[in-house]
Structure formats: C-alpha cells, structure tokens
C-alpha cells in the first residue's frame, strides 16, 4: 500500500477534501439528530415543582405570573430567563432553577422578609428586606406591625439597617424603640423614637455615632428628672454634651456629660 506522503499533491488534496466532507456531513447529521430529539414532546416540561418559601404568594399566583414567560423544553430552556421570570413576581427575592430529567423543572424560592418601610418621594414608599435591599411590594400585604421607617438614598439602605440593629440594645434603657431612622446626603443621622421624641445623632462613623448615643442614653433620664418633665428633642451634635428640649417648652437646656 502506497505511503500517503508519496502520493501526488492533487491526490492528497482530494483525499483531504473527501475526509473533510465526511466529517462535516457527520456533524450535520449529528446536529440534525440532536435537534430532532430535542423537539420531541417527551422533553416538554410536564411538571414544575416549587420549593422553599411560598408564604407571600400562592402557588397558583406564581404559576400564573411566571410560567407563561418560560420558553423551551428540557434542552432549550434558558435557565437565566426562567430565574428572572420568577424573580419578577412580587415578594420573590431569589430563585434557583433546576432541570430534572427528562421533563421536570424544580424552582427553589427565597422570599423577601420586610424589616422596614422605605420612605420615598411623593409617597412612593417601598420596603427594606433583612439583607438591607430596597424592594417593591404592596405595603397592604405586610403582616408585620409597627415596622420602622428608613429614609435616605437607596444606596444607604444597608447602612441604615446596620445602624438600626445596633441601636436596639443601646436604646433599651429608655424603654423606647426606633420608629424612624434617617441618613442625610451629608451623612448626618436623625432618629425618631416610638415615643415621638427626635434625636439628632449627628455625623461620624457608625461606632462614633453609637458611642455618642449610648452616653446620651445613660444620662438623659437624670437630666429630665431634674426638670420633672419629659423631653421631645435632643441634639447630640455638641462637643461636650447635648442640648435637650423639654415637652411644653420652646427652650433647650444644655447638658454637659462630664458633670452628669
């Protein structure tokens, strides 16, 4: 048998061309076969199972809102598009989509857990979840009572949630809880208690603001007791203490922390 290297160039070229045609034809046949298999009805999704949290939406609601946007079968479904379809449903935070051979789809869901009301402009209120993310939902669907209000730029939501959580134990001696927490564009913190009193906490790092607030909480009860009346406004933006306004009075009293 003649060595291929010893064949004339035109014969070698013809052999190579024939081999390429055979390989190409084989690839086309395989692709056509795969496409034919993928179109078979047995691979169309026959069941969609929802797992995880389904408390804010009913299964029927989720199916009605998301499944019409699913296109394809076991082989052709775009998982990223399917995930976005379910995550577009109100109260759904995150979804993992998994195909199960040969015609099942499993959707694992995580819902938003509201921890605060996000006060927007012109009454465009939204919600903040336990991850500090602002999300859209019908506030009438919220079961939790007395959610605090947060206000600030959307990017400040995680900082507001972190500050709120750290304030809860600090304010315990006052027997009060944050009703509203605001972070201004200039980085100044304002707190409104569920008693109606307002505390100007000022600017600084989270630790600095909390330390200033903790010192205030330790001493304000003594200061108010001396006046024999409650207070409704405190300004902690002073180097050596804070200013306190008592109920029924337009005047403020300065309290020097070192002397308390």
Short mmCIF file of the C-alpha atoms (twelve columns), coordinates in Angstrom:
data_MODEL
# 
_entry.id   MODEL 
# 
loop_
_atom_site.group_PDB 
_atom_site.id 
_atom_site.type_symbol 
_atom_site.label_atom_id 
_atom_site.label_alt_id 
_atom_site.label_comp_id 
_atom_site.label_asym_id 
_atom_site.label_seq_id 
_atom_site.Cartn_x 
_atom_site.Cartn_y 
_atom_site.Cartn_z 
_atom_site.pdbx_PDB_model_num 
ATOM 1   C CA . UNK A 1   0.000   0.000  0.000  1 
ATOM 2   C CA . UNK A 2   1.457   3.355  -1.012 1 
ATOM 3   C CA . UNK A 3   2.509   5.792  1.662  1 
ATOM 4   C CA . UNK A 4   0.177   8.855  1.749  1 
ATOM 5   C CA . UNK A 5   3.222   11.110 1.799  1 
ATOM 6   C CA . UNK A 6   4.325   9.643  -1.546 1 
ATOM 7   C CA . UNK A 7   1.015   10.364 -3.288 1 
ATOM 8   C CA . UNK A 8   0.808   13.189 -5.800 1 
ATOM 9   C CA . UNK A 9   -0.274  16.548 -4.300 1 
ATOM 10  C CA . UNK A 10  -3.578  16.560 -6.198 1 
ATOM 11  C CA . UNK A 11  -4.474  13.121 -4.840 1 
ATOM 12  C CA . UNK A 12  -3.598  14.128 -1.274 1 
ATOM 13  C CA . UNK A 13  -5.735  17.248 -1.657 1 
ATOM 14  C CA . UNK A 14  -8.647  15.188 -2.985 1 
ATOM 15  C CA . UNK A 15  -8.377  12.741 -0.064 1 
ATOM 16  C CA . UNK A 16  -8.265  15.558 2.484  1 
ATOM 17  C CA . UNK A 17  -11.273 17.215 0.890  1 
ATOM 18  C CA . UNK A 18  -13.218 13.962 0.927  1 
ATOM 19  C CA . UNK A 19  -12.378 13.422 4.594  1 
ATOM 20  C CA . UNK A 20  -13.463 16.976 5.472  1 
ATOM 21  C CA . UNK A 21  -16.751 16.446 3.630  1 
ATOM 22  C CA . UNK A 22  -17.369 13.197 5.507  1 
ATOM 23  C CA . UNK A 23  -16.622 14.856 8.871  1 
ATOM 24  C CA . UNK A 24  -18.826 17.865 8.026  1 
ATOM 25  C CA . UNK A 25  -21.661 15.623 6.881  1 
ATOM 26  C CA . UNK A 26  -21.372 13.587 10.048 1 
ATOM 27  C CA . UNK A 27  -21.519 16.758 12.146 1 
ATOM 28  C CA . UNK A 28  -24.581 17.984 10.279 1 
ATOM 29  C CA . UNK A 29  -26.308 14.628 10.764 1 
ATOM 30  C CA . UNK A 30  -25.491 14.629 14.489 1 
ATOM 31  C CA . UNK A 31  -26.762 18.211 14.897 1 
ATOM 32  C CA . UNK A 32  -29.932 17.395 12.993 1 
ATOM 33  C CA . UNK A 33  -30.459 14.293 15.090 1 
ATOM 34  C CA . UNK A 34  -29.925 16.223 18.305 1 
ATOM 35  C CA . UNK A 35  -32.324 18.941 17.159 1 
ATOM 36  C CA . UNK A 36  -34.934 16.314 16.264 1 
ATOM 37  C CA . UNK A 37  -34.587 14.656 19.673 1 
ATOM 38  C CA . UNK A 38  -34.790 17.999 21.450 1 
ATOM 39  C CA . UNK A 39  -38.100 18.760 19.727 1 
ATOM 40  C CA . UNK A 40  -39.770 15.585 20.862 1 
ATOM 41  C CA . UNK A 41  -42.845 16.084 23.100 1 
ATOM 42  C CA . UNK A 42  -41.427 13.844 25.807 1 
ATOM 43  C CA . UNK A 43  -38.925 16.590 26.702 1 
ATOM 44  C CA . UNK A 44  -41.545 19.330 27.114 1 
ATOM 45  C CA . UNK A 45  -41.893 20.241 30.788 1 
ATOM 46  C CA . UNK A 46  -44.801 18.333 32.276 1 
ATOM 47  C CA . UNK A 47  -44.427 19.454 35.879 1 
ATOM 48  C CA . UNK A 48  -42.983 22.449 37.713 1 
ATOM 49  C CA . UNK A 49  -42.324 21.928 41.400 1 
ATOM 50  C CA . UNK A 50  -41.997 24.936 43.696 1 
ATOM 51  C CA . UNK A 51  -39.838 24.511 46.797 1 
ATOM 52  C CA . UNK A 52  -38.722 26.813 49.581 1 
ATOM 53  C CA . UNK A 53  -40.657 29.857 50.765 1 
ATOM 54  C CA . UNK A 54  -44.118 30.317 49.315 1 
ATOM 55  C CA . UNK A 55  -45.876 32.339 52.003 1 
ATOM 56  C CA . UNK A 56  -46.350 35.744 50.363 1 
ATOM 57  C CA . UNK A 57  -47.622 34.256 47.104 1 
ATOM 58  C CA . UNK A 58  -49.794 31.249 46.409 1 
ATOM 59  C CA . UNK A 59  -48.522 28.529 44.094 1 
ATOM 60  C CA . UNK A 60  -51.323 29.423 41.684 1 
ATOM 61  C CA . UNK A 61  -50.239 33.085 41.627 1 
ATOM 62  C CA . UNK A 62  -46.606 32.195 40.981 1 
ATOM 63  C CA . UNK A 63  -47.513 29.861 38.158 1 
ATOM 64  C CA . UNK A 64  -49.881 32.389 36.597 1 
ATOM 65  C CA . UNK A 65  -47.293 35.203 36.685 1 
ATOM 66  C CA . UNK A 66  -44.116 33.346 35.783 1 
ATOM 67  C CA . UNK A 67  -44.801 30.184 33.773 1 
ATOM 68  C CA . UNK A 68  -46.227 31.999 30.697 1 
ATOM 69  C CA . UNK A 69  -42.766 33.555 30.312 1 
ATOM 70  C CA . UNK A 70  -40.988 30.184 30.222 1 
ATOM 71  C CA . UNK A 71  -39.984 29.142 26.701 1 
ATOM 72  C CA . UNK A 72  -38.380 25.862 25.658 1 
ATOM 73  C CA . UNK A 73  -38.055 22.319 26.943 1 
ATOM 74  C CA . UNK A 74  -35.510 20.320 28.930 1 
ATOM 75  C CA . UNK A 75  -32.777 21.039 26.361 1 
ATOM 76  C CA . UNK A 76  -33.654 24.538 25.198 1 
ATOM 77  C CA . UNK A 77  -34.905 26.385 28.292 1 
ATOM 78  C CA . UNK A 78  -32.773 29.405 29.212 1 
ATOM 79  C CA . UNK A 79  -32.280 28.996 32.971 1 
ATOM 80  C CA . UNK A 80  -31.302 32.646 33.473 1 
ATOM 81  C CA . UNK A 81  -34.510 33.814 31.758 1 
ATOM 82  C CA . UNK A 82  -36.551 31.378 33.852 1 
ATOM 83  C CA . UNK A 83  -34.958 32.710 37.034 1 
ATOM 84  C CA . UNK A 84  -35.740 36.294 36.051 1 
ATOM 85  C CA . UNK A 85  -39.354 35.340 35.297 1 
ATOM 86  C CA . UNK A 86  -39.903 34.063 38.837 1 
ATOM 87  C CA . UNK A 87  -37.889 36.842 40.472 1 
ATOM 88  C CA . UNK A 88  -40.123 39.423 38.770 1 
ATOM 89  C CA . UNK A 89  -43.060 38.243 40.900 1 
ATOM 90  C CA . UNK A 90  -43.652 40.496 43.961 1 
ATOM 91  C CA . UNK A 91  -42.063 39.273 47.223 1 
ATOM 92  C CA . UNK A 92  -39.699 36.860 45.443 1 
ATOM 93  C CA . UNK A 93  -36.088 37.734 46.263 1 
ATOM 94  C CA . UNK A 94  -34.047 34.907 44.768 1 
ATOM 95  C CA . UNK A 95  -34.705 31.770 42.740 1 
ATOM 96  C CA . UNK A 96  -32.644 28.729 41.741 1 
ATOM 97  C CA . UNK A 97  -33.926 26.858 38.675 1 
ATOM 98  C CA . UNK A 98  -33.004 23.201 38.129 1 
ATOM 99  C CA . UNK A 99  -33.933 20.818 35.309 1 
ATOM 100 C CA . UNK A 100 -34.767 17.232 36.279 1 
ATOM 101 C CA . UNK A 101 -34.587 14.582 33.559 1 
ATOM 102 C CA . UNK A 102 -36.477 14.264 31.352 1 
ATOM 103 C CA . UNK A 103 -39.304 16.801 31.664 1 
ATOM 104 C CA . UNK A 104 -39.437 18.338 35.147 1 
ATOM 105 C CA . UNK A 105 -38.496 21.754 36.464 1 
ATOM 106 C CA . UNK A 106 -37.715 22.486 40.112 1 
ATOM 107 C CA . UNK A 107 -37.879 26.085 41.379 1 
ATOM 108 C CA . UNK A 108 -36.296 26.789 44.772 1 
ATOM 109 C CA . UNK A 109 -37.502 30.123 46.091 1 
ATOM 110 C CA . UNK A 110 -36.436 32.658 48.686 1 
ATOM 111 C CA . UNK A 111 -38.816 35.461 49.594 1 
ATOM 112 C CA . UNK A 112 -38.213 38.950 50.926 1 
ATOM 113 C CA . UNK A 113 -38.574 39.397 54.681 1 
ATOM 114 C CA . UNK A 114 -39.531 43.031 55.356 1 
ATOM 115 C CA . UNK A 115 -37.828 44.782 58.260 1 
ATOM 116 C CA . UNK A 116 -38.601 48.431 57.485 1 
ATOM 117 C CA . UNK A 117 -40.635 50.767 55.300 1 
ATOM 118 C CA . UNK A 118 -38.533 52.761 52.849 1 
ATOM 119 C CA . UNK A 119 -39.911 56.309 52.690 1 
ATOM 120 C CA . UNK A 120 -39.746 57.584 49.140 1 
ATOM 121 C CA . UNK A 121 -40.532 60.875 47.497 1 
ATOM 122 C CA . UNK A 122 -44.184 61.781 46.862 1 
ATOM 123 C CA . UNK A 123 -45.480 58.790 48.765 1 
ATOM 124 C CA . UNK A 124 -43.531 56.243 46.702 1 
ATOM 125 C CA . UNK A 125 -42.926 54.021 49.701 1 
ATOM 126 C CA . UNK A 126 -41.198 50.663 49.350 1 
ATOM 127 C CA . UNK A 127 -39.792 48.075 51.739 1 
ATOM 128 C CA . UNK A 128 -36.391 47.041 53.047 1 
ATOM 129 C CA . UNK A 129 -35.627 43.354 53.481 1 
ATOM 130 C CA . UNK A 130 -33.399 41.599 56.001 1 
ATOM 131 C CA . UNK A 131 -30.407 41.999 53.657 1 
ATOM 132 C CA . UNK A 132 -30.761 45.776 53.500 1 
ATOM 133 C CA . UNK A 133 -32.189 45.684 49.981 1 
ATOM 134 C CA . UNK A 134 -34.983 48.024 48.899 1 
ATOM 135 C CA . UNK A 135 -37.765 46.241 47.011 1 
ATOM 136 C CA . UNK A 136 -41.196 46.928 45.539 1 
ATOM 137 C CA . UNK A 137 -44.271 45.325 47.098 1 
ATOM 138 C CA . UNK A 138 -47.784 46.165 48.160 1 
ATOM 139 C CA . UNK A 139 -47.487 47.570 51.673 1 
ATOM 140 C CA . UNK A 140 -51.002 46.333 52.330 1 
ATOM 141 C CA . UNK A 141 -49.667 42.768 52.154 1 
ATOM 142 C CA . UNK A 142 -47.301 43.328 55.086 1 
ATOM 143 C CA . UNK A 143 -48.373 41.354 58.135 1 
ATOM 144 C CA . UNK A 144 -45.751 42.788 60.487 1 
ATOM 145 C CA . UNK A 145 -46.998 45.607 62.702 1 
ATOM 146 C CA . UNK A 146 -45.067 48.783 63.501 1 
ATOM 147 C CA . UNK A 147 -42.251 48.411 61.016 1 
ATOM 148 C CA . UNK A 148 -39.754 51.276 61.430 1 
ATOM 149 C CA . UNK A 149 -39.314 53.808 58.649 1 
ATOM 150 C CA . UNK A 150 -35.982 54.350 56.881 1 
ATOM 151 C CA . UNK A 151 -35.163 57.410 54.785 1 
ATOM 152 C CA . UNK A 152 -32.148 58.283 52.676 1 
ATOM 153 C CA . UNK A 153 -30.577 57.444 49.333 1 
ATOM 154 C CA . UNK A 154 -31.225 53.910 48.081 1 
ATOM 155 C CA . UNK A 155 -27.545 53.064 48.422 1 
ATOM 156 C CA . UNK A 156 -27.748 53.883 52.142 1 
ATOM 157 C CA . UNK A 157 -30.274 51.133 52.918 1 
ATOM 158 C CA . UNK A 158 -27.659 48.594 54.171 1 
ATOM 159 C CA . UNK A 159 -26.089 51.234 56.436 1 
ATOM 160 C CA . UNK A 160 -29.500 52.220 57.811 1 
ATOM 161 C CA . UNK A 161 -30.354 48.602 58.591 1 
ATOM 162 C CA . UNK A 162 -26.988 48.019 60.289 1 
ATOM 163 C CA . UNK A 163 -27.395 51.168 62.408 1 
ATOM 164 C CA . UNK A 164 -30.972 50.247 63.313 1 
ATOM 165 C CA . UNK A 165 -29.933 46.818 64.548 1 
ATOM 166 C CA . UNK A 166 -27.129 48.247 66.652 1 
ATOM 167 C CA . UNK A 167 -29.390 50.941 68.113 1 
ATOM 168 C CA . UNK A 168 -31.936 48.487 69.512 1 
ATOM 169 C CA . UNK A 169 -29.870 47.373 72.545 1 
ATOM 170 C CA . UNK A 170 -28.478 50.899 73.061 1 
ATOM 171 C CA . UNK A 171 -31.977 52.372 73.448 1 
ATOM 172 C CA . UNK A 172 -33.304 49.680 75.798 1 
ATOM 173 C CA . UNK A 173 -32.717 51.730 78.981 1 
ATOM 174 C CA . UNK A 174 -35.094 54.374 77.600 1 
ATOM 175 C CA . UNK A 175 -37.810 51.788 77.105 1 
ATOM 176 C CA . UNK A 176 -38.123 53.106 73.545 1 
ATOM 177 C CA . UNK A 177 -37.539 51.782 70.052 1 
ATOM 178 C CA . UNK A 178 -36.617 53.474 66.748 1 
ATOM 179 C CA . UNK A 179 -39.718 54.470 64.809 1 
ATOM 180 C CA . UNK A 180 -37.830 56.307 62.062 1 
ATOM 181 C CA . UNK A 181 -34.160 56.460 61.111 1 
ATOM 182 C CA . UNK A 182 -32.810 58.847 58.508 1 
ATOM 183 C CA . UNK A 183 -29.379 59.347 56.952 1 
ATOM 184 C CA . UNK A 184 -28.985 62.651 55.121 1 
ATOM 185 C CA . UNK A 185 -26.969 63.159 51.953 1 
ATOM 186 C CA . UNK A 186 -24.296 64.817 54.131 1 
ATOM 187 C CA . UNK A 187 -24.033 61.772 56.385 1 
ATOM 188 C CA . UNK A 188 -25.962 63.091 59.400 1 
ATOM 189 C CA . UNK A 189 -28.131 60.694 61.375 1 
ATOM 190 C CA . UNK A 190 -31.567 61.523 62.779 1 
ATOM 191 C CA . UNK A 191 -33.600 59.185 64.959 1 
ATOM 192 C CA . UNK A 192 -37.264 59.365 65.901 1 
ATOM 193 C CA . UNK A 193 -38.369 57.171 68.803 1 
ATOM 194 C CA . UNK A 194 -41.721 55.467 69.134 1 
ATOM 195 C CA . UNK A 195 -42.407 57.968 71.945 1 
ATOM 196 C CA . UNK A 196 -42.375 60.774 69.375 1 
ATOM 197 C CA . UNK A 197 -39.063 62.232 70.592 1 
ATOM 198 C CA . UNK A 198 -36.436 63.141 67.982 1 
ATOM 199 C CA . UNK A 199 -32.687 62.670 68.463 1 
ATOM 200 C CA . UNK A 200 -30.191 64.440 66.217 1 
ATOM 201 C CA . UNK A 201 -27.277 61.998 66.396 1 
ATOM 202 C CA . UNK A 202 -25.032 63.894 64.028 1 
ATOM 203 C CA . UNK A 203 -22.245 62.768 61.740 1 
ATOM 204 C CA . UNK A 204 -19.319 60.393 62.095 1 
ATOM 205 C CA . UNK A 205 -18.534 56.736 61.786 1 
ATOM 206 C CA . UNK A 206 -21.106 54.204 62.930 1 
ATOM 207 C CA . UNK A 207 -19.083 53.499 66.093 1 
ATOM 208 C CA . UNK A 208 -18.729 57.216 66.886 1 
ATOM 209 C CA . UNK A 209 -22.450 57.890 66.470 1 
ATOM 210 C CA . UNK A 210 -23.380 54.875 68.578 1 
ATOM 211 C CA . UNK A 211 -20.944 55.814 71.337 1 
ATOM 212 C CA . UNK A 212 -22.357 59.342 71.436 1 
ATOM 213 C CA . UNK A 213 -25.900 57.967 71.578 1 
ATOM 214 C CA . UNK A 214 -25.020 55.472 74.322 1 
ATOM 215 C CA . UNK A 215 -23.580 58.266 76.507 1 
ATOM 216 C CA . UNK A 216 -26.753 60.264 75.940 1 
ATOM 217 C CA . UNK A 217 -28.984 57.338 76.917 1 
ATOM 218 C CA . UNK A 218 -27.019 56.798 80.141 1 
ATOM 219 C CA . UNK A 219 -27.582 60.363 81.305 1 
ATOM 220 C CA . UNK A 220 -30.768 61.776 79.806 1 
ATOM 221 C CA . UNK A 221 -33.079 60.210 82.394 1 
ATOM 222 C CA . UNK A 222 -31.225 62.019 85.200 1 
ATOM 223 C CA . UNK A 223 -31.342 65.329 83.338 1 
ATOM 224 C CA . UNK A 224 -35.078 65.013 82.637 1 
ATOM 225 C CA . UNK A 225 -35.728 64.044 86.278 1 
ATOM 226 C CA . UNK A 226 -34.185 67.311 87.450 1 
ATOM 227 C CA . UNK A 227 -36.656 69.228 85.294 1 
ATOM 228 C CA . UNK A 228 -39.505 66.947 86.373 1 
ATOM 229 C CA . UNK A 229 -40.825 66.637 82.862 1 
ATOM 230 C CA . UNK A 230 -40.212 64.628 79.731 1 
ATOM 231 C CA . UNK A 231 -38.256 65.677 76.666 1 
ATOM 232 C CA . UNK A 232 -39.147 65.616 72.990 1 
ATOM 233 C CA . UNK A 233 -35.948 66.661 71.193 1 
ATOM 234 C CA . UNK A 234 -32.252 66.044 71.766 1 
ATOM 235 C CA . UNK A 235 -29.294 67.375 69.816 1 
ATOM 236 C CA . UNK A 236 -26.107 65.336 70.275 1 
ATOM 237 C CA . UNK A 237 -24.061 67.427 67.846 1 
ATOM 238 C CA . UNK A 238 -22.128 69.189 70.602 1 
ATOM 239 C CA . UNK A 239 -18.550 68.563 71.582 1 
ATOM 240 C CA . UNK A 240 -19.059 68.370 75.356 1 
ATOM 241 C CA . UNK A 241 -22.641 67.177 75.721 1 
ATOM 242 C CA . UNK A 242 -26.043 67.647 74.187 1 
ATOM 243 C CA . UNK A 243 -28.986 70.022 74.087 1 
ATOM 244 C CA . UNK A 244 -32.359 68.878 75.349 1 
ATOM 245 C CA . UNK A 245 -35.786 70.380 74.690 1 
ATOM 246 C CA . UNK A 246 -38.459 69.541 77.225 1 
ATOM 247 C CA . UNK A 247 -42.105 68.954 76.459 1 
ATOM 248 C CA . UNK A 248 -44.189 72.097 76.503 1 
ATOM 249 C CA . UNK A 249 -41.147 74.359 76.169 1 
ATOM 250 C CA . UNK A 250 -39.579 76.075 73.164 1 
ATOM 251 C CA . UNK A 251 -36.292 76.493 75.009 1 
ATOM 252 C CA . UNK A 252 -33.498 73.945 75.234 1 
ATOM 253 C CA . UNK A 253 -31.272 73.012 78.131 1 
ATOM 254 C CA . UNK A 254 -27.614 72.207 77.645 1 
ATOM 255 C CA . UNK A 255 -26.336 69.121 79.432 1 
ATOM 256 C CA . UNK A 256 -22.605 68.658 79.921 1 
ATOM 257 C CA . UNK A 257 -21.845 64.951 80.013 1 
ATOM 258 C CA . UNK A 258 -18.769 65.067 82.282 1 
ATOM 259 C CA . UNK A 259 -20.844 66.653 85.087 1 
ATOM 260 C CA . UNK A 260 -23.649 64.079 84.938 1 
# 
